[in-house]
Amino acid sequence: MLTKNKKAKVIKEVAVHATDTGSTEVQVAVLSKRIDELAAHLKKNPKDNHSRRGLLGMVADRRTHLKYLEKKNPKRYASLVKKLGL
């Protein structure tokens, strides 16, 4: 589970400005962190199909955000992908 501290740290790393909590970059970074944690959970619990469905939804959501960012601002997209290692 993503705690407040972990989420704040992720937001601080990719925020566009000081009070940024909802930009596309922040949303992608938070989703990526949640995806990583859920993937680790699923490696330990391979039969947890309810969580697997949630994971697939998050991956689709992240992909949608990334496509939007790539279309609107390719420079910010490239820097985000490099920063997150996607």
C-alpha positions as CSV (number, residue, x, y, z in Angstrom):
1,M,0.0,0.0,0.0
2,L,1.2,3.5,-0.8
3,T,1.6,5.5,2.4
4,K,1.3,9.2,2.7
5,N,5.0,9.6,3.1
6,K,5.8,7.5,0.0
7,K,3.3,9.3,-2.1
8,A,4.6,12.7,-1.0
9,K,8.1,11.6,-1.9
10,V,7.0,10.5,-5.3
11,I,5.1,13.7,-5.9
12,K,8.0,15.8,-4.8
13,E,10.3,14.1,-7.3
14,V,8.2,14.8,-10.4
15,A,6.1,17.9,-9.5
16,V,6.0,20.7,-12.1
17,H,5.7,23.4,-9.4
18,A,5.6,23.7,-5.7
19,T,1.8,23.0,-5.1
20,D,1.5,20.4,-8.0
21,T,-0.6,17.4,-7.0
22,G,-2.6,16.6,-10.1
23,S,-0.6,17.1,-13.2
24,T,-0.2,14.3,-15.6
25,E,3.4,13.7,-14.5
26,V,2.4,13.3,-10.9
27,Q,-0.5,11.0,-11.8
28,V,1.8,8.8,-13.9
29,A,4.4,8.7,-11.1
30,V,1.9,7.7,-8.4
31,L,0.4,5.1,-10.6
32,S,3.8,3.7,-11.4
33,K,4.6,3.4,-7.7
34,R,1.3,1.6,-7.0
35,I,1.8,-0.7,-10.0
36,D,5.3,-1.7,-8.7
37,E,3.9,-2.4,-5.2
38,L,1.0,-4.4,-6.5
39,A,3.2,-6.4,-8.9
40,A,5.4,-7.4,-6.0
41,H,2.3,-8.5,-4.1
42,L,1.1,-10.6,-7.0
43,K,4.5,-12.4,-7.2
44,K,3.9,-13.6,-3.7
45,N,0.2,-14.3,-4.2
46,P,-0.3,-15.5,-7.8
47,K,-3.9,-16.6,-7.3
48,D,-5.1,-13.1,-6.2
49,N,-7.2,-12.4,-9.3
50,H,-9.1,-9.5,-7.9
51,S,-5.8,-7.6,-7.4
52,R,-4.6,-8.6,-10.8
53,R,-7.7,-7.0,-12.3
54,G,-7.0,-3.8,-10.4
55,L,-3.4,-3.9,-11.6
56,L,-4.5,-4.2,-15.3
57,G,-6.8,-1.2,-14.8
58,M,-4.0,0.9,-13.3
59,V,-1.6,-0.1,-16.2
60,A,-4.3,0.9,-18.7
61,D,-4.9,4.2,-16.9
62,R,-1.1,5.0,-16.9
63,R,-0.9,4.2,-20.6
64,T,-3.7,6.6,-21.3
65,H,-2.1,9.4,-19.3
66,L,1.2,8.8,-21.1
67,K,-0.4,8.9,-24.5
68,Y,-2.0,12.2,-23.6
69,L,1.2,13.7,-22.3
70,E,3.1,12.5,-25.4
71,K,0.5,14.2,-27.6
72,K,0.4,17.4,-25.7
73,N,4.0,17.9,-24.7
74,P,6.7,15.5,-26.1
75,K,9.5,17.1,-24.1
76,R,7.8,16.6,-20.8
77,Y,6.9,13.1,-21.9
78,A,10.5,12.2,-22.7
79,S,11.8,13.6,-19.4
80,L,9.2,11.7,-17.4
81,V,9.8,8.4,-19.1
82,K,13.5,8.9,-18.5
83,K,13.0,9.9,-14.9
84,L,10.7,7.0,-14.1
85,G,12.6,4.4,-16.2
86,L,9.6,3.3,-18.2
